[in-house]
Amino acid sequence: MHDERLNKILEDLERDSVDKYMRICYGVLIAGPKEMLDHSADLDLKLKGINKLIHYFQEREEYEKCTELQKLKEML
């Protein structure tokens, strides 16, 4: 039930404010990489999500974020 509620909140946030959503996702991943690494989600799904964030921040020329996300990809 908790996961369903969180997914709904994130979907609403992504629809309403993509920038805020991307920054929250980035913050969560950087603050807790172990949780992302330990999560049971498929590796391809994790890579797709990180790549989406990298692309988003590249477009905004926030390359320091891209570097940190690239480090997460290498940990996978």
Secondary structure, 3 states (H helix, E strand, C coil): CHHHHHHHHHHHHHHHCHHHHHHHHHHHHHHCHHHHHHCCCCHHHHHHHHHHHHHHHHHCCCHHHHHHHHHHHHHC
